[in-house]
Amino acid sequence: MSSADRSQYAEAVTRLSEGELRDVLSASEPPVCLLGGWAVHIHVTEGFRAAYDRSYIGSRDIDLGVHIDPKWSPEELAGSSVATTLNKIVTVLEYRRGRFGFYQEFHRETGARLDDENSRREPPHNVFRLDIDIMPDTTELDSFEDAFGFRPPAEPLLRPVFTDDAGGPLDAYVDWNAPAQVRIAPVDLLGAMKIRSAPQRDKGHKLLKDLTDLHALLWYVTDYDDIRSAVQNRVSEEDRSQFVSLMTEDLFERSANLIDVDPTIVRQSIEGVFT
């Protein structure tokens, strides 16, 4: 693994991101759900610490799941809790609009916020961009795009969190005061999301993090066979085939090195889902 891989998740970066996460959740209007790398970190750290006497790697970006009724009109969406959340991210937290959500740039060492002009003045290695990705629970997003001017990536696997109470309240999983009614996606759903998202990545650090997170969800939370079976039930044969086609020994090794564990364990845990 190159030092560039690991530098993407340096402590200064993940610590800053975690602080922003708490602010984002505090500004969000339920129903919302925490997804992605921070949800993985919260689920797996206890088991990972028991195995290695250290916390599991943090995340760079923030993934926020929202509920969208496909029947809502643009006008109804504009008056919804989703609109309140998106508006606060801009007006209260002062994030800028990105392609699929929002972003803010920070000085990697000092944590200072950088506007576009100051960001351009800094050497690239001093600038850390934090993205907030908004993930609706439906693929029917024409009204969303009409209401808000962008079309985020959809994650229909998220729907049971909002309709069937899958997962649980985030406050039950963290030692800080998470806002009431904010939920965290369940382990099997997160694992399935990692399988589905990996083929959309390039060969960079986000793909490595997907593999690392999938391994951690399978290995450090509960009985391996139980979670493996639950993840299998969440993904299609096409999802599995596309994921398997990506796998190489180099990716397994680089992913394992990202969290400093044995590459053989990472490979075996992930390959076990597909055998």
C-alpha positions as CSV (number, residue, x, y, z in Angstrom):
1,M,0.0,0.0,0.0
2,S,1.3,3.4,-0.8
3,S,1.5,6.1,1.8
4,A,-1.0,8.0,-0.3
5,D,-3.7,5.4,0.5
6,R,-3.3,5.7,4.2
7,S,-2.9,9.5,4.2
8,Q,-6.5,9.8,2.9
9,Y,-7.6,8.6,6.4
10,A,-5.0,10.3,8.6
11,E,-6.1,11.0,12.1
12,A,-6.3,14.7,11.6
13,V,-8.7,14.2,8.6
14,T,-11.0,11.6,10.3
15,R,-11.1,13.6,13.6
16,L,-12.2,16.7,11.7
17,S,-14.8,14.7,9.8
18,E,-16.2,13.2,13.0
19,G,-16.7,16.7,14.4
20,E,-18.4,17.8,11.2
21,L,-20.6,14.6,11.4
22,R,-22.0,15.6,14.7
23,D,-22.8,19.1,13.4
24,V,-24.5,17.7,10.3
25,L,-26.6,15.3,12.3
26,S,-27.6,18.1,14.7
27,A,-28.7,20.2,11.8
28,S,-30.6,17.4,10.1
29,E,-34.4,17.1,10.3
30,P,-35.6,13.5,10.8
31,P,-36.2,11.1,9.4
32,V,-32.5,10.7,8.5
33,C,-30.1,7.8,8.6
34,L,-26.3,7.5,9.0
35,L,-24.7,5.4,6.3
36,G,-21.3,4.8,4.8
37,G,-17.9,4.8,6.5
38,W,-19.0,6.4,9.8
39,A,-21.8,4.0,10.3
40,V,-19.3,1.1,9.7
41,H,-16.9,2.7,12.1
42,I,-19.5,2.8,14.8
43,H,-20.7,-0.7,14.3
44,V,-17.3,-2.4,14.2
45,T,-15.0,-0.5,16.5
46,E,-15.8,-2.5,19.7
47,G,-15.0,-5.8,18.0
48,F,-12.0,-4.4,16.2
49,R,-10.6,-3.0,19.4
50,A,-11.1,-6.3,21.1
51,A,-9.0,-7.9,18.3
52,Y,-6.3,-5.3,17.9
53,D,-6.5,-3.0,20.9
54,R,-7.2,0.1,18.7
55,S,-10.2,1.8,17.1
56,Y,-11.2,1.0,13.6
57,I,-10.4,3.5,10.9
58,G,-12.6,6.6,10.7
59,S,-14.1,8.1,7.5
60,R,-13.4,11.1,5.3
61,D,-16.9,11.8,4.0
62,I,-20.4,11.8,5.5
63,D,-23.3,9.7,4.0
64,L,-26.8,10.8,5.0
65,G,-29.8,8.7,4.0
66,V,-33.1,10.4,3.5
67,H,-36.6,9.2,2.9
68,I,-38.3,10.3,-0.3
69,D,-41.9,9.3,-1.2
70,P,-41.9,8.7,-5.0
71,K,-45.4,10.3,-5.1
72,W,-44.2,13.6,-3.7
73,S,-44.3,16.6,-6.1
74,P,-41.5,19.1,-6.3
75,E,-43.7,21.5,-4.2
76,E,-44.2,18.8,-1.5
77,L,-40.5,18.1,-1.4
78,A,-39.7,21.8,-1.1
79,G,-41.8,21.8,2.1
80,S,-40.5,18.5,3.5
81,S,-38.0,17.6,6.3
82,V,-35.5,16.8,3.5
83,A,-35.6,20.4,2.3
84,T,-35.0,21.6,5.8
85,T,-32.0,19.4,6.1
86,L,-30.5,20.5,2.8
87,N,-31.1,24.1,3.6
88,K,-29.4,23.9,7.0
89,I,-26.4,22.2,5.5
90,V,-25.9,25.3,3.3
91,T,-27.2,28.2,5.5
92,V,-26.1,27.0,9.0
93,L,-23.1,24.8,8.3
94,E,-22.0,26.8,5.3
95,Y,-21.3,23.9,2.9
96,R,-21.2,24.5,-0.8
97,R,-23.3,22.5,-3.4
98,G,-21.5,19.7,-5.1
99,R,-22.5,17.4,-7.9
100,F,-24.3,14.8,-5.6
101,G,-24.5,16.7,-2.4
102,F,-22.4,19.3,-0.5
103,Y,-18.8,19.9,0.3
104,Q,-16.5,22.1,2.3
105,E,-12.7,22.4,2.1
106,F,-10.4,22.5,5.1
107,H,-6.8,23.0,5.8
108,R,-5.5,19.5,6.6
109,E,-3.4,20.5,9.5
110,T,-5.2,23.5,11.1
111,G,-8.7,22.4,10.3
112,A,-9.5,26.0,9.1
113,R,-12.3,26.3,6.6
114,L,-11.2,27.4,3.2
115,D,-13.2,29.3,0.6
116,D,-12.6,28.7,-3.1
117,E,-10.0,31.5,-3.3
118,N,-8.0,30.4,-0.2
119,S,-8.2,26.8,-1.3
120,R,-6.6,27.6,-4.6
121,R,-3.7,29.4,-2.9
122,E,-2.8,26.3,-0.8
123,P,-0.7,23.5,-2.0
124,P,-3.0,20.5,-2.8
125,H,-1.6,18.4,-0.1
126,N,-2.7,21.0,2.5
127,V,-6.4,20.9,1.4
128,F,-8.9,18.3,2.6
129,R,-12.3,18.2,0.9
130,L,-15.2,16.8,3.0
131,D,-18.2,15.7,1.1
132,I,-21.7,15.2,2.4
133,D,-23.4,12.7,0.1
134,I,-27.2,12.7,0.3
135,M,-28.7,9.2,-0.5
136,P,-32.4,8.9,-1.1
137,D,-34.2,5.6,-0.6
138,T,-35.7,5.5,-4.0
139,T,-34.6,5.7,-7.6
140,E,-37.6,7.8,-8.6
141,L,-35.9,11.2,-8.3
142,D,-37.4,13.4,-11.0
143,S,-39.2,15.5,-8.4
144,F,-36.2,15.7,-6.2
145,E,-34.1,17.0,-9.1
146,D,-36.8,19.6,-9.9
147,A,-37.0,20.7,-6.3
148,F,-33.3,20.9,-5.4
149,G,-31.4,21.1,-8.7
150,F,-29.3,17.9,-8.4
151,R,-29.8,14.2,-8.6
152,P,-28.0,12.2,-5.9
153,P,-27.2,8.5,-6.1
154,A,-30.1,6.4,-5.0
155,E,-30.0,3.6,-2.5
156,P,-33.3,1.6,-2.5
157,L,-31.7,-0.8,0.0
158,L,-32.2,2.0,2.5
159,R,-36.0,1.9,2.4
160,P,-36.5,-0.7,5.3
161,V,-34.7,1.7,7.7
162,F,-37.6,4.2,7.2
163,T,-40.5,1.8,6.5
164,D,-39.7,-1.2,8.7
165,D,-37.5,0.3,11.5
166,A,-34.5,-1.7,10.3
167,G,-31.3,-0.7,12.1
168,G,-31.8,1.4,15.3
169,P,-31.4,4.8,16.9
170,L,-27.9,6.1,16.5
171,D,-27.9,7.3,20.1
172,A,-27.8,3.6,21.3
173,Y,-24.5,3.1,19.5
174,V,-22.4,6.1,20.4
175,D,-21.0,7.6,23.6
176,W,-22.0,11.1,22.5
177,N,-25.4,12.7,22.4
178,A,-26.8,11.9,19.0
179,P,-30.0,13.7,18.1
180,A,-33.2,11.8,18.8
181,Q,-34.7,10.0,15.8
182,V,-31.5,9.8,13.8
183,R,-31.0,6.2,12.8
184,I,-28.0,4.1,11.8
185,A,-28.2,1.5,9.0
186,P,-28.0,-2.1,10.1
187,V,-24.8,-4.1,9.5
188,D,-26.1,-6.4,6.8
189,L,-27.6,-3.5,4.8
190,L,-24.2,-1.6,5.0
191,G,-22.4,-4.7,3.8
192,A,-24.7,-5.1,0.8
193,M,-24.2,-1.4,0.0
194,K,-20.5,-1.9,0.0
195,I,-20.9,-4.7,-2.5
196,R,-23.2,-2.7,-4.7
197,S,-21.1,0.5,-4.6
198,A,-17.6,-1.0,-5.3
199,P,-18.1,-1.5,-9.0
200,Q,-18.8,2.2,-9.4
201,R,-15.5,3.2,-7.8
202,D,-12.2,3.7,-9.6
203,K,-9.1,1.9,-8.2
204,G,-8.4,4.6,-5.7
205,H,-8.8,4.9,-1.9
206,K,-12.6,4.7,-2.0
207,L,-12.6,1.2,-3.5
208,L,-10.0,0.1,-0.9
209,K,-12.2,1.6,1.9
210,D,-15.2,-0.3,0.5
211,L,-13.3,-3.6,0.7
212,T,-11.9,-2.8,4.2
213,D,-15.4,-1.8,5.5
214,L,-17.0,-5.0,4.0
215,H,-14.4,-7.1,5.7
216,A,-14.9,-5.3,9.0
217,L,-18.7,-5.7,8.9
218,L,-18.3,-9.4,8.3
219,W,-15.6,-10.1,10.8
220,Y,-15.9,-7.8,13.9
221,V,-19.6,-7.4,14.7
222,T,-21.3,-10.7,15.1
223,D,-21.1,-14.4,14.0
224,Y,-19.5,-14.5,10.6
225,D,-21.9,-17.1,9.1
226,D,-25.0,-15.1,10.3
227,I,-23.9,-11.8,8.9
228,R,-22.6,-13.4,5.7
229,S,-26.0,-15.0,5.1
230,A,-27.8,-11.7,5.8
231,V,-25.6,-9.8,3.4
232,Q,-26.1,-12.5,0.7
233,N,-29.9,-12.1,1.0
234,R,-29.5,-8.3,0.3
235,V,-27.7,-8.5,-3.0
236,S,-28.5,-9.9,-6.4
237,E,-26.5,-12.3,-8.6
238,E,-25.6,-9.4,-10.8
239,D,-24.3,-7.4,-7.8
240,R,-22.2,-10.4,-6.8
241,S,-20.8,-11.0,-10.3
242,Q,-19.8,-7.4,-10.8
243,F,-18.1,-7.3,-7.4
244,V,-16.2,-10.5,-7.9
245,S,-14.9,-9.3,-11.2
246,L,-13.1,-6.5,-9.5
247,M,-11.2,-8.6,-7.0
248,T,-7.4,-9.0,-7.2
249,E,-4.7,-10.0,-4.7
250,D,-3.4,-6.4,-4.9
251,L,-6.7,-4.9,-3.8
252,F,-7.0,-7.3,-0.9
253,E,-3.4,-6.5,0.2
254,R,-3.8,-2.8,-0.1
255,S,-7.2,-2.9,1.7
256,A,-5.7,-5.0,4.5
257,N,-2.8,-2.6,4.9
258,L,-5.2,0.3,5.2
259,I,-6.1,-1.1,8.7
260,D,-2.9,-3.0,9.2
261,V,-4.3,-6.5,9.4
262,D,-3.4,-9.8,7.7
263,P,-4.4,-9.7,4.0
264,T,-5.4,-13.4,4.1
265,I,-8.1,-12.7,6.6
266,V,-9.5,-9.9,4.5
267,R,-9.5,-12.0,1.3
268,Q,-11.1,-15.0,3.1
269,S,-13.8,-13.0,4.8
270,I,-14.9,-11.3,1.6
271,E,-14.5,-14.3,-0.7
272,G,-16.7,-16.3,1.7
273,V,-19.7,-14.2,0.8
274,F,-19.4,-15.4,-2.8
275,T,-18.8,-19.1,-2.3
